[in-house]
Amino acid sequence: MVKAEHALKVGAKLGEGPLWRARENALYWLDIVNCAIHRWEPATGKRDTATFNQWVCALVSCDDGRLVGAVEDGLAFLDFATGTFEIIANPLPDRTMRFNDASADRLGRLWTGTMQRENQKPVASFYKLDRDLSLTEMDYGLSLSNGIGFSPDDSILYLSDSVQNSVFAYDFDLEHGTIANKRQLIWVDPKRDGYPDGLTVDAEGFIWLCHYDGWKVTRHAPDGKQVDSIDMPVPRPTSCMFGGANLTELYITSAIEDLSVEQLENAPMSGDVFVATLPVPGTPEFTFRPG
């Protein structure tokens, strides 16, 4: 069993959205409710933080070096240097809903989903932002859209729903940017294993899934069967992404949000960043390519 090492003391209230930017050899990640994007260069130890005036709920690289993601007012281009943003689109009726997590496909489109801030009924949607910045609703009936990933052959799109305790698989048509045949691939027992949160896919096509309130990250074969796991020293790992020179370092974020004093005493590294060195590398994260 692979072990997760403590990489960085952060204490994030809701650490999320790790993003490895190979051009910078740097890891970015979010503290959503503290309106922050953090940046860290593992080789040099350099750390920076950009603070925004809204929650930052998702983060993806653009091919031109910019960042794109979501704030409370919708999808946006984000400027790390100034802590400002430029809204691209916002289909949400009000702030009872927000975006949550995002990923780009091989052809440079952005995929992202939504959630209710409270109640989290099955009224959330899954969207595609095309390169021309047009936004299309691709699915409806989610409760808490979360981690997004793609099989290495681009035939399957994976999407976790934390409230529905599931990782869903869709048939994915890369050329046309369409999804079909939604089915439950993984079901997570909340009493035993917590809730499915962020995910990523390795070079063998296996899914790495964070278990919020489950104290672990699990590895699943393309048929959904669990084949391995990483025990975590914190109850709420939130998301993961491969990084490092060979994409063999799995960076894992975590959260403090709503943990009791007793829980924090038992898991004092909650909210920090962790890393696990794996024998199988990840796949390079794709970038959004506007234009």
N, C-alpha and C positions, 0 to 999 in steps of 0.2 A: 504493500500500500504506500502510495506517495504521501509525503508529508508537506504540509503548508508551512512555510517559514514566515516569521514576522518581518515585513519589508520596511514599513514606515509608520511611525506614530502620527496619527491624524486626528482621531477622535471625531470623525464626521458624524453629524446627526443622521443624515441619510446619504451615505456614500454610495455612488452609483456610476454607471456608464464609463468603465475604463476604456481608454482609447490609446493604442500604441501608434505613435507617428514615427515611422522608420526613418524619415528624412531628418528628423531631429534627435533620434535615439532617446525619445522622451515619452513618458506615460502621462496622459491627461485623465482626469476623472472629476466627477461632480460631487458636490455636497448640495443636494437639491434644495432643501428648505433653508439653507444658509446662503442661497443665491450665489454659489461660488463654483468656479472651475479651478482645479489645482493642476499644476504641472511639475513633473519631477524627472530629472535626468539620473538614472541609476548609476551611470559610469562616473559622474562628477559629483553627485549629491545635490546639485543645484535645484532649488525649489522656488516656485512662484505661484501666486494666487491672483486670479481676477475675480472681482466682486461685481455683481450686476444688481439692478434694482428690482428684479423679478426672479422667481425660481427658474433655474435652468434644469430642464427635465430630460434632455437627450443631447447627444453630441456625436458628430460624424465629421471626418475630414473631407474637404473639397480638394479636387485635383490641382487647383490653383494656389493652394496653401492656406486658404481660409478655413474657418470652421462653420459648420451648419448644424442646426439642432432645433430645440424647442424651448420657448419661454412661456410664461403664463398667457401672453397675448398671441401665441401661435408659433408657427414654424418661422425660423429666422436665420440670417447670417449673423454670426457672433464674432466680435472683435476682442480677442484676448488681451491685447495691449491696452485698450481703452475701457473695457468693461461695458461696451455699448453693443446694440444689436439693430438689425434692419429686418422688419417683418416681411416675410415672403407671402404667407397665406394664413388665414385663420377661419376654418369652417365651424369652430365651436360657438355655440349660442351665447355662452357666458362662462364665468369662471367656476361654475359647478363642475365643469369638465376640464381636463387638461391632457396634453400629450404625455406619453411615457415610453421611453426607449425608442431607438431608431437604428437602422443599418442600411448600407448601400449595397446594391447588387453589382455584378461584374460590368454591366453596361452603364453604370453611373446614375441609376435612379435611386431615390431615397424611399425607404419603407418605414412607416411609423404607425403606432396605434394610440388609442386614448383610454381614459378611465374617468370615472366619477371620483371626485375628492372624497365624498362620503357615500354611504349606502352601497356603491359599487354593484348596481344592478346590471343585467346584461343589455346595456344600451350603448356600449362603446363600439367604436369603429376601427377599422384598419385601412390605412391610406397609402397611396403611392404618389410621390412627388416626382414628376417627370423632369427631364433636363431643361425643358422650356418653362419650368416653374408652374405648370398646370397641376392641379391636385385632384385626384380621383379616389372616391371611396371604393375600396375593394372588397370589404366584408363588414358585416354588422352583427351585433349580438354578443360581442365580447363583454367581459366584466372588468378585467384589469389587464389590458394588453401589456405584455412585458417582453422578454428576450426574443430576438429575431436572429435567425441564421439561415445559411444556404448550404446544401450539399455541395461537395467539390465538383460534381458534374453539372451543377445548376439545374437539376431536375426537381428538387424538393426545396420548399421554403418551410422553415420551422418557426413557430410562434408559441410562446408560453402565455398562459392566462392564469395568474396567481389565484384568483378567486374561484375559477372553475377547476383548479387543481390539476391542470392538464398542460401538456405540450402537444400542440396540434401540428399536423403535417398537411401541406397543400402540394398538389402537383404544380410545378412552376414552369412557365414558358418564358425563357429568358428573352428570346427574340421579340416577343410581343408584350412582355411585361404583364402577364396575366396569371392568375391563380385559380385552381379548381380542385374539386374532390377533397374537401376538408375532412380530416378524420383525426381522432384522438390517437396519438402515438404513445404517449407516456401519461399515466395517471399517478399522482403523488398523494399518498395517504396523509392527510394533515395531522392526524393524531400521532403518527409515528415519525413522519419525515418532513414536517413543515409544509412549506408552500413553494411551488416552482417559481423562480425569479429569473434573473438574467442567464443567458446561455451563449455558447460559442461552439464552433465546429472545428475539429482537427483535420489533418491532411488525409486521414483514413476514413473520413466521413462520420466519425463518432461525435456525439453531442456531449458537451460538458455543461452541466446544469447546476446552478446554485439553489440551495434549499434554505429559504428564509424561515427562521425558527426551526431549522433542521440540523444545524451544526455541521453541515457537510456540503461538498460538491461531488456530484456523481457523473460517471461516464456511461453513456448508453450507445449500443450498437444502432445502426440505421433502422433496425426493426423495433427499436424501443427498449430492448432488454438491457438491464443494468449489468455492466461488466467490471466496474471498478468504482472506487470512491476515494475522496480525500477528506479525512476528518479535520474539522476546523476548530480552533480554540475559542470561537465566538459563535453565538447562536444564529446570527443574522448575516451570513454572506449574501450579497445582493447581486453581483454581476461579475463576469470574468472575461478576459481577453488575452490572447497570446501576444507576446512581445519578445524583446531581446534580439540579438543579432541573428539567431537561428530559429526564431519563433518557437522556442521550446520552454519559455518562461510563461507560465499561466498566472497572470496578475488577477487578484481577487479583491474586490471592495466589500465593505461591510457597513453596518448601521448600528447606531445607539438608540434611535428613535423609540420611545415608549418603553424602554427597558427599565425595570425597577432598580432601586438601590441594591437590593440583594442580587439581582441578576448581573448587574455591573460589577459587583464584588467578585462574583464567580467567573466573570469573563471581562477582565479589565482592558483587554485589547480590542474590545468592540469599537467599531468605527474606524479601525486602522486598515492599512493595505497589506496584503499578504502575497507571497509568490510560491509557486510549486514548480520545480523543474521536472519536465516530463520527457519520456523517451520518444514520443511521437510529437512532431511539431504541429503548430496550427497552420491555418491558411492565411495568406495576407488579407488584411481587411480592405475592402474596396472603398473607393472614394466617390462622393457625389460630384457629378461633372455638369454643372450648369452651362447652358449655352447651346 
